[in-house]
Amino acid sequence: MPSNDVRTLLQAAVPTAAVGAVAAVVSGVVAGGDGAVGAVVATLVVILFMGIGLYVLQRTAKSLPHLFQAMGLMLYAAQILLLFVFLSIFKNTTLFNPRAFAITLVVGTLVWIAAQTRAHMKAKILYVEPDSGSSSNGDKPEKTGPSS
C-alpha cells in the first residue's frame, strides 16, 4: 500500500478506534459488560469492513480507474449485505448487548466516513502526472501537432 493510502487508513482508523473506546466505556457503564463487548465488537466490525473497503477501492483506482465508481457502489452494497449476514448470525446472541452494538456501529461508521473525507481533503494528491522526462532536442519542446 502506498504511503498516501496508509496515511488515509490511519487517519480514518485512529478516530474510529478512539470513538469505539469511548463507546465501550459508556456502554459498559450503561449496559454492563455485555454493552462494552457489543461496543468493542461493533468498533472492530467497522474498522475491518471499512478498512478492507478502502484498500479494495484504492487498488481498483490504481489498476482499473474506469471501474472505480461502479466498484465503489458494488463494494458498499457488499458491505451492507455482509453486515446483514453478520447481524443475522448474531441475532439472538447473549455474547453482547445488541443495542450497544448497533449504536456503536452507526456512530463508528459516521466517524470513519467523516475522518476519511477529511483525510482525502487534506491529502496532496496530484491529479496530473508530472512529465518526468525532458525533451529530446535540448531546450525546445517536440512538436506534436501539424506544422504550419
Salt bridges, closest charged atoms under 4 A:
ASP5 OD2 - LYS62 NZ 3.40
